[in-house]
Amino acid sequence: MADISTSAVDYEDVQGLIRFGHGKLSRACFYALQIRDAAAARHWLRQAPVASAVVRKPLPVSALQVALTARGMKALGVPSAIVASFSPEFVSGMAGDEARARRLGDVGNSAPSQWRWGASQRTPDLLVMLFASAEAWPGTEAATMNSLWREAFQSTACLRAADLDRNEPFGFADGLSQPEVDWEQSRVIRKDETEYTNLSALGEFVLGYRNEYGRFTERPLLDPVAGIDLPTALDAPQKLDLGRHGAYLVIRELRQDVRRFWQYMHAQTGSAVEASRLAEAMMGRTMNGEPLVQCGGRSIQGIARTPENDRLNHFLFADDPNGERCPLGAHIRRANPRNSDFGGPAGGPVSRLMHSLGFAAKEWRDDRVASTRFHRILRRGRKFGPNLTHEEALRPARADDPERGLYFGCVNANIARQFEFIQNAWIMGAGFEGLTGERDPVLGTRSGDAHMGPCNTFTIPTAGGASRRLYDLPEFVTVRGGAYFFLPGIRALRYLATVGGPSLGQSGG
Amino acid sequence: MTPQSSFMVVAPIRSEREGELRRVLAGMNRANGQAGPLNPLIPFQALESLHFARFVVLDDSTTDDIGVYGVPVPTYPHALAFLGDIDGDRDVFMRDLVKHAGNGLRQVFLCCEGFTESTDLVQWMDEHEHRPAAYYVNWRGRTMRQIREEAAVATAVASYLRANQTVPRQPPRDLHATLRRHFEAEVAAGRLTLAPEDPTPLRWWIAHAVNLVALPLIALVLLPVLLLYVPIFAYQLRRREKRDPEVIPPLDPAHVSRLAQMEDHELTNQFNAIGSVKPGRFRHWLLVAVLSLIDYGARHLYFRGRLARVHTIHAARWVFLDGGRRVLFASNYDGSLESYMDDFINKVSFGLNLAFSNGVGYPSTRWLVLDGARNEQKFKSVLRRHQLPSQVWYNGHTGFTAHHLERNARLRRGLQSASLSDRELADWCRLL
């Protein structure tokens, strides 16, 4: 068999969102839609000017991306056997069953039954994501929502993002750390990575390419039929790959209670400076983004050596094993533990063997956190709501106080192993790093299970003494909606918009 | 030290009474397969040395798989398995069990073949006992009594620190002294008890020592033969590995959903998987050897908090069924199934492959330890497909991960020590 591990990516066929965050396009709206008229929807999707991942100069002033839910595929008339061959999490949906909601921490105020959109009858069929510069916005939006759109779709939720700036609603610098996608497929994927790497296998974010196990993540493969224009599967050249160049897109509307957040910090500390310190301990970074652990001394694969990265990204938590600088349960430690497959350094073959057999751990609490490289996501969210300064946040809200938060978005190839694992085991994990009665201090739901009581504490380890512990943390973040989408390759999108129509290939492409 | 042991009673179900049996079992639950701790049929919590227990209907949907080898497909009647993990001697526990739950057990076993109103319960359960081929316990000697007492200590310390918020800011020596004073006062007042360890039974020591030397001794005696056998073994193994078919059909979403409904209600979960051993003597004896090795490792190497690199398993066992033709794997672990499988794949794929690659349909291995579970999605699919729900599951230390139990034990030891070195003191402070 030919070497199939380094087949070049056809950027023309990849939706731009996977490669770019469209960070130069300051305005965005995500339209969660249901299909009103399948024929009109297919027509609209076939001609939609979907932005590819090709680098264009000058930069385009707008970008359109399209993603579908399983329900949307069915509404478009895609054969159910094809829909069923997508991943089980996608088919079932984010709000698809109670067990999933429990795992994701979508309980209490964040339960799907409380959502604004995304559950049962409010599950969207598709998501149209529109990005544009402020100047180009009015024209772009008008051109997108044309008469065919109105015939085809009805709105489930219109997620209008705030204009892009550097901070998320609580006031922290945001979007500082992302995995570096190995588009060139240059990294040799080993069975055991003894160092943390930020360079992620392409197949972690784009279906149809090798993932961190060196394998191809499952996705629908079709028998070739004349008239179908789809890429072939690299691991099965006789098959057409409906997944190739596509990815799963997770969208969640997260409401952030900025007032409650800062009011809690103040009540615990009594001064603005100390309140910020406490919030920073919870986040694991300072307000302007510097990590609380020593930064700059480490060289990490997949993080360019720039002064900015030396200040913000060249760090490992191995330098702070007890969490005395950055608390063990801080948000950035949970979201990305930055460890290797061994959870610590490993030397030669003997040392590796000892590691594998479990004889290398020095401290009883070593090696508790799963290897990071199998659990990465590309974040593609945008915030919403007007900014609120620290001082304003201390005042009570007016009756018409607008909501603030994040339209969390992430791209991954395996929802269960990537997004759901991070959310369940790390963000919501009440046993993460051996902590007790706590989840992510910023994002976590505070409800426990029937046995362990509420998860509303936060532990700040202190060098040479007992930890400082905060009690009765309220919930700062509530889930208001969400769904799992498939962000198809562009040819796959045209195919999905065609296959359910009256005769296949009639107006494909 | 009181060593842990296990029991597992397996009996075929009278087919006409399976519906009734399932209703009786469901009657013990407060929800979704989770046992009511003091349900009237079997008041699990009243059994003070019981860590975990479960009832599982062995309804194996994968028995047809063996047909891929062109051998006749056996039919196995549905059977009921009742298993648990306990402190001390099995026989003592079983008598205690019958005392507390005799009527409930009778009601359950009346739905099984060979059990009548007049059957002697203890004797019948002894006759239907299935000893594990390999058995792992997270921490040998950590009894339920100790777990309860240490949990009370941890709770008392936590509430004291919460109520006296200047105490955590004391210098470590003062902090230790303060907490020790509080602790001793609580003990004196009878609000905390810490019973000393019971002596280790002599019989257990002897058996343990015999086991320790027996396997190496047998290996030593057989060494010349084994060495000669190695090339033949390699040939036999590789020939099979190359042609053994994988059986990995798409998962039934309803099956997955039924299993998921029972999971993640607390920090710890239960897991059962059943499957047929690949046909032929080679695979059978290989599996016997591998499980003996795992059992030996669990007895003599891995009895202090981790099985190789996996530290989230409270208890696990492999049990031969039907004269060795099938195997049941049953465990109690912390976290979600996804994270459990992640540990399996990323940390101990070699161990998983050693044991499970002798099962029909497992993802292809090389040299017994390579590939297999590293084929991540196929492995997860196989595991889920072979998984069985526990109709009733009881966890005696719910709310505590294995990590928490160890933390509590260390906290208690520190409180009982009058003097700690600087290093010990620093480590101990981190527990608070």
Interface residues (C-beta under 8 A of the other chain):
Chain A: A84 S85 P88 V91 S92 D97 E98 A99 R100 R102 R103 K191 Y213 R215 T217 E218 N322 D341 H355 S356 L357 G358 A361 W364 R365 D367 R368 A370 S371 F374 N414 A416 R417 E420 F421 N424 A425 G429 A430 G431 G434 T436 D449 A450 H451 M452 G453 P461 G464 G465 A466 S467 R468 R469 Y471
Chain B: L161 R162 V167 P168 R169 Q170 P171 P172 L175 P250 L251 P253 V256 S257 A260 Q261 E263 D264 H265 E266 L267 Y302 G305 R306 L307 A308 R309 V310 H311 D334 G335 S336 E338 S339 D342 D343 N346 K347 V348 F350 R374 N375 E376 Q377 T398 G399 T401 H403 H404 E406 R407 R410 A426 C429 R430 L432
